[in-house]
Amino acid sequence: MRKIVFLFSVLLSLTTIAFAQIDTLKYRISLTDKLNSEYCIDKPEEFLSVKAIERRKKQGLPIDETDLPVNKTYINQIKESDLNVVAVGKWDNFVTVSCNDPRKIDSVRKFPFIKDIELVWEASETDKKNRISQRDTISNDMKWLDTYYGVGLEQIQISGVDKLHAEGFKGEGITIAVIDAGFHNVDSIKGMDNIEILGTKDFVNPTSDIFAENSHGMAVLSCMAMNKPHYMVGTAPKASYWLLRSEDDRSEHLVEQDYWAAAIEFADSVGVDVVNTSLGYNEFDDKSKNYRYRDLDGSHALMSRQASKVADKGMILVCSAGNSGMGSWKKTTTPGDAFNVITVGAVDKEGVLAPFSSIGNTADGRIKPDVVAVGLFADVMGTDGILTTANGTSFASPIMCGMVACLWESLPHLTAYEIIKLVQSVGDRVDFPNNIYGYGIPNLWQAYLKEKK
């Protein structure tokens, strides 16, 4: 699959659930304004959690118009045209709707608050069929090793985070959102039974079981959240997690970015601190929507526009660079081109670049990837409940994400922007960054010591 930027070294089961698709078209409706909103920025408690508000106050960040919910009057008028709302994005001010008849869209074009309308999904014959799958059989056999970190040792040591852990910084008090394609069997695997999961939400199909979906997010989560000493310990074993699904692995359409936009805004609203997303886009089933190199400017793709606003909300976004290094595209995928995020490429446990790791720079000349982490033969949990290895920047990203969470726990006075800059500053190639390794492998223990001086 192009959009989920990973290459498993063993075949992990990919699953879908029965999903009765009724509507066959989805459109993103961009709105002109938020006039006459029932909310105001002076009363943020009406649309943001206490933690989200406190996060902004702590970092001196304003609550602005982008935080205001989309105008309900506009949404209701759109619904009255017999359109079903499937996603809403307040930062970019849009409503995504579904229908069967394209003429229904024509009925809303006359509204004065409509800025633009774009087709973002059209069902294929495969999409129109129900798919049913079974849960995998889970093995609960656990083999214990002498080292505290179990199989996870080398991918933690390479960035000095074992020393942060030794000082007591394991992500406690930090909330991480994982936006992915599904978290198959996370609720059933014995090795993952002590992960603190605050909640789940599916933006693709709100009625689905997120633990019966694609297994990619499960493997991603394991890199950070595993907390079984002498078996596997992840990079942020004491953090709390929200599991969010935005990726529909059955097809490749722009609408998945609409789901992602809704997911990142949800993460903000419930007070998440750090977000990992191991998803990337550059090609679509509708080839006319494919991105070009010049589109990697941090603002062309909806997903990149949203990602570029994350630090403005006081959160840190860590994302995978992509696995196009050996293909014709080669470049990072969106949202890896976004501003003020940490885009992560992949190396092996010796620090040598993984050949598949996507390269930069962005269209406007910014260094990408920002840093690199282990993504070649990374240790992860398999969907069968047995530890395995996997290849892809999809795993370099969460390994780094957990590390960043621990660093922020150790330096709580820093802002999201400051943590991002600090991580870049301790890369082993900081003096000569390039479009392959970026700033290199960051030493987060040195980042801690540097800031504590």
VENKA-V59256 format. One record per pair of residues at least 6 apart in sequence whose ideal C-beta (glycine too) atoms are under 7 Angstrom apart, sorted by the first residue. I is the first residue (numbers start at 1). J is the second residue. Records with the same first field share a line. If there is no record, write none. Layout:
BEGIN
I=J / J
END
This chain:
BEGIN
1=249
2=252 / 283
3=247 / 252 / 279 / 280 / 281
4=181 / 216 / 247 / 249 / 279 / 394
5=278 / 279 / 280 / 320 / 322 / 323 / 333 / 392 / 393 / 394
6=216 / 278 / 323 / 390 / 392 / 394 / 395
7=323 / 356 / 391 / 392
8=390
9=377 / 389 / 390 / 391
10=388
12=215 / 219 / 382 / 383
13=136 / 215 / 383
14=214 / 215 / 249
15=133 / 184 / 212 / 213 / 214 / 215
16=131 / 133 / 213 / 250
17=133 / 208 / 209 / 212 / 213
18=130 / 131 / 132
19=130 / 131 / 205 / 208
20=130
21=123 / 127 / 128
23=84 / 98 / 99 / 100
24=100 / 122 / 123 / 128
25=98 / 99 / 100 / 102 / 119 / 122
26=86 / 96 / 97 / 98 / 120 / 121 / 255
27=96 / 97 / 105 / 117 / 118 / 119 / 120
28=94 / 96 / 118 / 120 / 258
29=78 / 94 / 95 / 97 / 108 / 114 / 117
30=93 / 94 / 115 / 116
31=70 / 74 / 93 / 94 / 95 / 113 / 114 / 115
32=113 / 115
33=113
34=65 / 68 / 71 / 93
36=71 / 73
37=68 / 71
38=72
39=46 / 47 / 68 / 69
41=63 / 64 / 65 / 67 / 68
44=53 / 63 / 67
45=53
47=69
48=67 / 269
49=269 / 270 / 271
51=271
52=268 / 269 / 271
55=271 / 314
56=63 / 314
59=314 / 415 / 416
61=312 / 313 / 314
66=90 / 91 / 309
67=90
68=90
69=90
70=88 / 90 / 93 / 95
74=113
75=85 / 95
77=111
78=95 / 97 / 108
79=85
81=104 / 107 / 108
82=104
83=97 / 99 / 104
84=97 / 98 / 99
85=95 / 97
86=96 / 97 / 98
87=96 / 203 / 258 / 259 / 261 / 262
88=95 / 262
89=258 / 261 / 262 / 265
90=265
91=265 / 306 / 309
92=261 / 302 / 305 / 306
96=120 / 255 / 258
99=105
105=117
108=114
109=117
120=253 / 254 / 255 / 258
121=253 / 254 / 255
124=251 / 285
126=250
127=250 / 251
135=185 / 212
136=185 / 383 / 384
137=384
138=185 / 188 / 189 / 384 / 385
139=384 / 385 / 386
140=190 / 385
141=386
142=190 / 191 / 231
144=230 / 231
145=151 / 230
147=153 / 230
148=229 / 230 / 233
149=156 / 233
150=228 / 230 / 231 / 232 / 233
151=232 / 379 / 387
152=226 / 232 / 233 / 234 / 379
154=349
155=349 / 374 / 378 / 379 / 399
156=162 / 235
158=349 / 351 / 374 / 441
159=373 / 403 / 441 / 442 / 443 / 444
160=443 / 444 / 445 / 446
161=235 / 403 / 406 / 444
163=445
164=406 / 407 / 410 / 444 / 445 / 448
165=406
167=410
169=406 / 409 / 410
170=236 / 237 / 238 / 406
171=236 / 237 / 238 / 239 / 402 / 405 / 406 / 409
172=238 / 409
173=409
174=236 / 239 / 273 / 274 / 405 / 408 / 409
175=198 / 239 / 240 / 242 / 271 / 272 / 273
176=224 / 236 / 239 / 241 / 272 / 274 / 276 / 401 / 405
177=242 / 244 / 267 / 272 / 275
178=217 / 220 / 221 / 241 / 243 / 244 / 276
179=244 / 246 / 260 / 263 / 264 / 275 / 277 / 279
180=216 / 217 / 220 / 245 / 247 / 278 / 279
181=213 / 214 / 216 / 217 / 245 / 247 / 249
182=210 / 213 / 214 / 215 / 216 / 217 / 245
183=210 / 211 / 213 / 217 / 218 / 221 / 243
184=211 / 212 / 213 / 214 / 215 / 218 / 383
185=211 / 218 / 383
186=192 / 211 / 218 / 221
187=211
189=381 / 385
190=385
191=226 / 228 / 231 / 232 / 381 / 385
192=222 / 226 / 381
194=227
195=225 / 227 / 241
196=240 / 241
197=241 / 243
198=240 / 241 / 242
199=242
200=210 / 243
201=244 / 266
202=208 / 210 / 245
203=244 / 245 / 246 / 259 / 262 / 263
204=245 / 246 / 248 / 259
210=243 / 245
213=245
214=249
215=383
216=394
217=243
218=381 / 383
219=380 / 381 / 390 / 395
220=276 / 278 / 394 / 395 / 398
221=241
222=234 / 380 / 381
223=234 / 235 / 378 / 380 / 395 / 398 / 399 / 402
224=234 / 235 / 236 / 239 / 398 / 401 / 402
225=234 / 236 / 237 / 239 / 241
226=232 / 233 / 234 / 237 / 381
227=233 / 234 / 237
232=379 / 387
234=402
235=399 / 402 / 403 / 406
236=402 / 405 / 406
239=402 / 405
242=267 / 270 / 272
244=263 / 266 / 267
246=256 / 259 / 260 / 263
247=256 / 279
248=256
251=285
252=283 / 284 / 285
253=284 / 285
254=284 / 289
257=281 / 301 / 302 / 303
258=302
260=279 / 303
261=302 / 303 / 306
264=275 / 306 / 310
267=275
268=313 / 315
272=315
273=315 / 408
274=315 / 316 / 318 / 401 / 404 / 405 / 408
275=310 / 315 / 317
276=318 / 397 / 398 / 401
277=317 / 319
278=320 / 394 / 397 / 398
280=320 / 322 / 333 / 334 / 336
281=301 / 303 / 333 / 334
282=290 / 291 / 329 / 333 / 334
283=290
284=290
291=301 / 334
293=331 / 363
294=363
295=301 / 363
296=331 / 332 / 337 / 362 / 363
297=337 / 362 / 363 / 364
298=304 / 308 / 337 / 338 / 339 / 362
299=305 / 308
301=334 / 335
303=334 / 335
304=334 / 335 / 337 / 338
307=317 / 319 / 335 / 338 / 341
308=338 / 339 / 340
310=317 / 341
311=340 / 416 / 417 / 420
314=416
315=416
316=342 / 404 / 416 / 419 / 420
317=341
318=342 / 344 / 397 / 400 / 401 / 404
319=335 / 336 / 341 / 343 / 397
320=336 / 344 / 393 / 394 / 396 / 397
321=332 / 336 / 343 / 344 / 345 / 357 / 358 / 368 / 369 / 393
322=332 / 333 / 336 / 358 / 393
323=356 / 358 / 392 / 393
324=330 / 331 / 333 / 358
325=355 / 356 / 357 / 358 / 359
326=355 / 356
330=358 / 359
331=358 / 359
332=343 / 358 / 360 / 368 / 369
333=358
335=341
336=343 / 368 / 369
337=362 / 368
340=417 / 420
342=370 / 371 / 400 / 404 / 420 / 423
343=368 / 369 / 370
344=369 / 371 / 372 / 373 / 393 / 396 / 397 / 400
345=357 / 358 / 369 / 372 / 393 / 396 / 437 / 438
346=354 / 357 / 372 / 375 / 376 / 392 / 393 / 396
347=353 / 354 / 372 / 373 / 374 / 375 / 376 / 441
348=354 / 374 / 376 / 377
349=374 / 377
351=441
353=436 / 437
354=375 / 376 / 391
357=375 / 393
358=393
359=435 / 436
360=367 / 368 / 369 / 435
361=367 / 368 / 435
362=368
367=433 / 438 / 439
368=435 / 438
369=438
370=424 / 438 / 439
371=400 / 423 / 424 / 427 / 438 / 439 / 440 / 441 / 442
372=396 / 437 / 438 / 440 / 441
373=396 / 399 / 400
374=396 / 399
375=391 / 392 / 393 / 395 / 396
376=391
377=389 / 391
378=389 / 390 / 395 / 396 / 399
379=387 / 389
380=388 / 389 / 390 / 395
381=387
382=388
403=444
404=419 / 423
407=419 / 444 / 447 / 448
408=414 / 419
410=448
411=448 / 451
414=422
422=447 / 451
423=442 / 447
424=430 / 439
426=442 / 443 / 444 / 446 / 447 / 450
427=438 / 439 / 440 / 441 / 442
428=440 / 441
429=437 / 439 / 440
430=439 / 440
433=439
END
